[in-house]
Amino acid sequence: MSNPNKILLNRLKLSINKTKNDLELVAKMLGIPEEDTEAKTCKSIIKYLKSIKKDNPYVQYLLKEIPSGKLQCATLVSALKDLIKPVRQLSNLPSTRISDELYEQLLKKYNNDTITLKEQNILDEALNIKYCYCAKNIYIRNIWNQTIMNNNNEVNPYAVCINSIYKNRDIPVPDNLVASCKSKYSKSY
């Protein structure tokens, strides 16, 4: 097989795996147990959505707009996955994202009081990115739970993320942290 054909085949394999992962993700988010085949999982997703459509205008709209047929499951999964994980979610985060290895090194230096000012600035920005990413994910999950799952048990994203990103590492929480996400990453918020 020539090199371009190998590349195309690898891209197809990645696309198929992504589709399978999306199906598993949506099933999990809907609380549907994993089935032994994709077809059964699709049927379970569609059956579940039909069972809740009476009480849920969003699901009614989805099922009305996406006709029955061979592509119904794939289209539903794609639409629901996009609600859970928006494509542009982190596209406007600054380019100062760092590797996990460097992040761990900086945390270790911070805890040992050997961190330089430049390293502290890098760590502060990395923590801010992690905080904003965490808060946005919980915010999106809250919307999902309210609109699709009809579950009004809202989780406070700010408290959860401040605790997991800053307090669990004994790092003081910066002033105006919540506003920093909106001002720095406004297009992705």
C-alpha positions in Angstrom: 0.0 0.0 0.0 1.4 3.4 -0.9 2.0 6.1 1.7 -1.1 8.3 0.8 -3.3 5.2 1.0 -1.9 4.3 4.4 -2.6 7.8 5.6 -6.1 7.7 4.4 -6.7 4.2 6.0 -5.3 5.5 9.3 -7.6 8.5 9.2 -10.6 6.3 8.5 -9.6 4.1 11.5 -9.4 7.2 13.7 -12.7 8.4 12.5 -14.4 5.0 13.2 -12.9 4.9 16.6 -14.0 8.5 17.3 -17.5 7.5 16.3 -17.5 4.5 18.6 -16.1 6.7 21.5 -18.8 9.3 20.8 -21.5 6.6 21.0 -20.1 5.3 24.3 -19.8 8.9 25.7 -23.5 9.8 24.9 -24.7 6.5 26.3 -22.8 7.1 29.5 -24.1 10.7 29.8 -27.7 9.5 29.3 -27.1 6.8 32.0 -27.6 4.0 29.5 -25.7 0.8 30.2 -23.2 -0.3 27.6 -24.6 -2.9 25.2 -22.5 -5.7 23.5 -23.0 -4.1 20.0 -23.2 -0.6 18.6 -26.6 -1.3 17.1 -28.1 -2.3 20.4 -26.5 0.8 22.1 -28.1 2.9 19.3 -31.5 1.4 19.9 -31.2 2.0 23.6 -30.3 5.6 23.1 -33.2 6.2 20.7 -35.6 4.3 23.0 -34.5 6.3 26.0 -34.9 9.7 24.1 -38.3 8.7 23.0 -39.3 7.8 26.5 -38.4 11.3 27.8 -39.5 13.4 24.9 -42.9 14.0 26.3 -41.5 16.0 29.2 -38.5 17.5 27.4 -38.9 20.1 24.6 -35.2 19.8 23.6 -35.5 16.1 23.0 -38.8 16.6 21.2 -37.1 19.0 18.9 -34.1 16.7 18.3 -36.4 13.7 17.4 -38.6 15.9 15.2 -35.6 17.3 13.3 -33.7 14.1 12.9 -35.9 11.6 10.9 -35.9 7.9 11.6 -33.7 5.8 9.4 -30.2 4.5 9.1 -28.5 7.8 10.0 -30.8 8.7 12.9 -28.5 7.2 15.6 -25.3 8.7 14.2 -26.9 12.1 13.8 -28.4 12.1 17.3 -25.1 11.0 18.8 -23.3 13.7 16.9 -25.7 16.4 18.0 -25.8 15.2 21.7 -22.0 14.9 21.8 -21.6 18.5 20.5 -23.8 19.6 23.4 -21.6 17.8 25.9 -18.3 18.8 24.4 -18.5 21.9 22.2 -15.9 21.9 19.4 -14.6 25.4 20.1 -14.6 25.0 23.8 -10.9 25.7 24.4 -9.9 27.3 21.2 -9.3 30.7 22.7 -7.1 29.6 25.6 -3.7 31.2 25.6 -0.8 29.3 24.1 0.9 29.0 27.5 -0.5 25.6 28.2 2.3 23.4 29.5 3.1 19.7 29.6 1.9 17.7 32.6 5.6 17.0 33.4 6.5 20.7 33.6 3.3 21.4 35.5 4.2 18.7 38.1 7.8 20.1 38.4 6.5 23.6 39.0 4.1 22.4 41.6 6.9 20.6 43.4 9.1 23.7 43.2 6.2 25.8 44.6 5.7 23.4 47.5 9.5 23.5 48.2 9.6 27.3 48.0 12.3 27.1 45.2 10.1 28.5 42.4 11.4 31.6 40.5 9.2 34.5 39.6 9.1 33.5 35.9 8.2 29.9 36.9 5.5 31.2 39.3 3.9 33.2 36.4 3.9 30.1 34.2 2.4 28.1 37.0 -0.2 30.8 37.8 -1.3 30.8 34.1 -1.4 27.0 34.0 -3.6 26.9 37.1 -5.9 29.6 35.7 -6.3 27.6 32.5 -7.1 24.4 34.5 -9.5 26.3 36.6 -11.4 27.9 33.7 -11.5 24.6 31.8 -12.9 22.8 34.9 -15.5 25.5 35.5 -16.6 25.5 31.9 -16.9 21.7 31.8 -19.1 21.7 35.0 -21.2 24.6 33.7 -21.8 22.6 30.4 -22.6 19.5 32.4 -25.1 21.5 34.5 -26.8 22.7 31.3 -26.9 19.1 30.0 -28.4 17.8 33.2 -31.0 20.5 33.3 -32.1 20.5 29.7 -31.7 16.9 28.5 -31.8 14.9 31.7 -34.4 17.1 33.5 -32.2 17.0 36.6 -32.0 20.3 38.5 -29.3 19.2 41.0 -26.9 21.9 39.9 -23.2 21.7 40.9 -21.4 24.9 41.8 -18.6 24.9 39.2 -16.7 27.7 40.9 -16.5 26.0 44.3 -15.7 22.6 43.0 -12.9 23.9 40.7 -11.4 26.2 43.2 -11.2 23.3 45.7 -9.7 20.9 43.2 -7.3 23.3 41.5 -6.1 25.5 44.3 -7.2 24.4 47.8 -6.2 20.7 47.4 -2.7 22.0 46.4 -2.5 24.5 49.2 -2.2 27.4 46.8 -3.9 30.6 47.6 -6.8 31.5 45.3 -6.1 34.6 43.3 -8.4 37.6 43.5 -11.0 38.0 40.7 -10.4 34.4 39.5 -13.9 34.0 38.1 -13.7 37.2 36.2 -10.4 36.2 34.7 -12.0 33.4 32.8 -14.6 35.7 31.3 -12.1 38.4 30.4 -9.3 36.3 29.1 -11.3 33.7 27.3 -14.5 35.6 26.4 -15.0 34.1 23.0 -15.0 30.6 24.4 -17.4 31.5 27.2 
